[in-house]
Amino acid sequence: MERRNFLKNSSATVAGVILAPTIVPSSVFGSNAPSNKINVAQIGFGRIAMGHDLAETLPLDAARVIAVADLDSNRLAKGKQFIEDFYTKKSGSKSAVEVRTYGDYREMLLNREVDAVMISTPDHWHAQPAIEATLAGKHVYLQKPTALTIAEGRMLADIVKKKGNIFQQGTQQRAMPQFRIAAELVRNGRIGKLHTVKIGLPGDPSGPEAPEMPVPKNLNYEMWLGSTPEVYYTEMRVHPQNSLSDRPGWLRCEQFGAGMITGWGQHHFDSAAWGMDTEYTGPISINAMASFPKSGLWNVHGDFLAVAEYKNGITMLTSGAYPNGIRYEGSEGWIFVSRGAYTASASDPVALAKSSSALNASDPKILSSLIKETEIHLYKINNQHENWLDCIKSGKEPISPVEKGHRACSVCLLTHISMKLGRKLEWNPDTEKFVNDEEANKLLSRPQRFPYGTSNIKM
């Protein structure tokens, strides 16, 4: 169904939802009145929404989460309960907030009460809802990766900038002080002239064959596939039916993502660009080698090595052979930064022992060096979601705007294209095209199954 027809046909149904009053206790009036809060809706309820987006947004006074959308009705019900349970515990009233549920996020975008959305969906469902939410006038918090192709990433960035909505990319390493400190020290010359950056990033294991299974009645599998080709359902390809915390299988299927190069790659490439001062550009060449499974359902890359060259003379190397994190190497020393004891979830693929040091340097004096008032001071925040909400209120640019997100994601996707082609590629970061390489340029986008995908959005 075309988007315009969908919106037209759905408007009558949704109108009743929009006008339905939300019951709130008298204690929330005054400075905490609903009119003083940003009404947020959650698109997708799984381990990231539960452990990150909702967990970090619900406690914030500026936000009021009023809706959740998911095409798995079981997860939808759990999302509603999760949000309502939080507000019940916080307020002491079971009628604190009545969360509305939607099996199709596009219906939710019609709700004029919704000011902003958080998108925590599988990677192949990132760019399209982000674009549609922006076109609907909503502010957007989007989990990484920004997109699965450079073409749709550019499309998203252009639309967000044209509409003027507040967009925050979920690259929350920018809220971790050690990454900002490392980048500030490098940008202010504490290790001399930066010439090399080494990024530790693992690959994924291969998986077994997985037989076809009946589609669960609670899952809209046809829509879950979205713009990607039709393939048979098996639980290992989608998400666990009986767990919200386990790592879903789609992360290891190229149809829906690119593996760890986008899974964790955008975090590290974004942080590295902070220190390299390359946030609004990209490499001029990329050369990557990777191993891929020869059989099994999971087919994303395993071990790999990638070498990217930048116009400013910096060479960036990425491999699972390096400790997980970022090592800046300069003419007068080095700085290493990682998440340290931080884990994104209990099922993270990287052992804590391999990233035990959050910040280290060739000389301890480098880390204790003070940044003077006249030197470069980078954007400082405490919470990625709080910064997003603050910027919605103030109109200021957030710490991870769409262009920075797109550029960091592009490094992931350029690396993946080089992995697949198995050769060095020359890249023009200004035109966002490969130089004299039509075979590579064809991989800047991919076919999209109607009626889904960014190419099928009616402007």
C-alpha positions, 0 to 999 in steps of 0.5 A: 500500500502506498504511504499516502493511501496508508495515511489516508485510510488510517487517519480515521482509525487513528483519530480516535486514538489521538483524541483519547485522553490519557489518565494522569493523577493530580500530582503531575500537574504544575511543573511536571504537567504533561504539556511541559514534557516531550511525548516520546514513542518507542519503535521496536521493543527488544534488548536495546530498547529495554536496556538502553533507549527506554532505560535511559529515557524513562527516568528523565523528567523531560520525557513522557513515553506514551506509545510503543510500536512493534510488529511482534505482538508479544514484544509489543505487550511486554513493551507496554508493560515495561513502560507502564510498570516504570511509571507506576513504580515512580508515581505510585499510581497504576493510572500514571500513563496509559501507553498506546500500542501499535502493530505498525509504527506508521499508524503511530506517526499519525498521532499528533501527540507524539513529539519524538520517536526512538528507533531500536529496530533491526538494522534493515529497519533503520533508515525508512522509519527514521525518514518517515518519522522526520517527514511526519515532523517527529524528532528522532533518536536512531540506534546505529547503524544509520543505514545499510547503504550509503545512498539511504544514509545520504537520503536520511541526512538530507531530509533531516537537514531540510526538515530541521528536526532534532536527530540524535544518532545512538553513538553513546560512546560520546557520552563516556568521558574517556572517549571525549578526553582521549579525543581532546588530548589528541586534537590538542597535540598531546601525542604530537602529530597523529599519523596512525589509528588502530581500532580493535573490532572483532568478527562474528562466528559462523552458525549452523544450518537452520530448518524452516519453521512455522511463522509464529502467530504473534509475528508479522514476518512479511513486514519484518523482512521489509525491503529485503528479499523473501526468505523462509522463517526460522527463529535463528534468523529473526529474534528469540521468541522467549527472550528479550536479552539474548543476541538476535540471529539477524545480527549475523545475517547479511540480508539484515546487517553487515556484522560487527563492522556496522554492529560495533564499527559505527561506535568506534569509527565515530569516536575515532573521527572525533580525535582525527577531526574527520567527522564531516568527511571520510577516507580517500581509500579503503582496502579490506580483507575478511573471511566469510562462512562457507555454509550455515545461516549466519553469513556475516564476516569473521576475522578481518583487516581493513586499512583506510587512508585519509587526506590529512595523512592519517592511516586507520587500521581496523582488525580483531587482532587489536585490543577492542578500542581505539589507539591513537599513535602520534609522533610523540606517543600514543593514547588508547581508549576503550569502554573499559568495564562497560558492556552494552548488554550481557550478551556482548561478544567481547570479553571484559578482560580484553577491554579492561583499561578504559584510558591509557597512554605511552606516558601517564603525564599525557592523561593528566595534562590539562586542556587550557581555555584557549585550546580545543574543548569538545562537546561534553554531555553526561547522557546521550538521550538527555542531550537529545531531549535538551536539544529538542527544547533548545533547538541546539544541535545534539552531540551526534547529529545526522551528518556525523552519524552518516559519515561514521556509518559510511566508513563501516559500509565502505569497509564492507564493500571492500571486504566483499570485492576483495580489493582496494577502493578509491573513494571521493568523500565529497561526491560520495562515489568510488573513483572510476569503479562502477562495480563498487558504485553499484553497491552504494544502494541495493534493491528494495522489495516493494512496498518497503524501503527508502526508495518507495517512500512517497515524499 
